[in-house]
Amino acid sequence: MTTPNQPAYLPELGAYRYTIGDYALAAVHALGAGWGGDSGHLGGSGLIWGPNVPTLRLALDDEDDLVIYRKDDAFPDVHLVTLPDGAPSDRDTLREVGELLALLIVNRYVN
């Protein structure tokens, strides 16, 4: 029995090189000592925690907008995250996203 020839599947990097989990970990890096984080399942979300801050979730909402909110709130106050230059495509822009998220977290959730 012969097997039909199938083209090799060689995925290329698409429009989204980094996961939302990567965004969260970039924010943790920007926030510095005392902060931690984790990437959700397959990088589809991210968790961020720190001193005197409940665990935050970074994820897509039902309309595919990037949002951040307190993970354990029954009715969370969801904050829309706007990435001024869109999704990061290299390490420098990923770092910038992390810095933007860190600033948002400090301004909105710290004390």
Secondary structure as UniProt FT lines:
FT   HELIX           20..31
FT   TURN            33..34
FT   STRAND          36..39
FT   HELIX           41..43
FT   STRAND          46..50
FT   TURN            51..52
FT   STRAND          53..60
FT   TURN            62..63
FT   STRAND          66..70
FT   TURN            71..72
FT   STRAND          79..80
FT   TURN            84..85
FT   HELIX           91..109
//
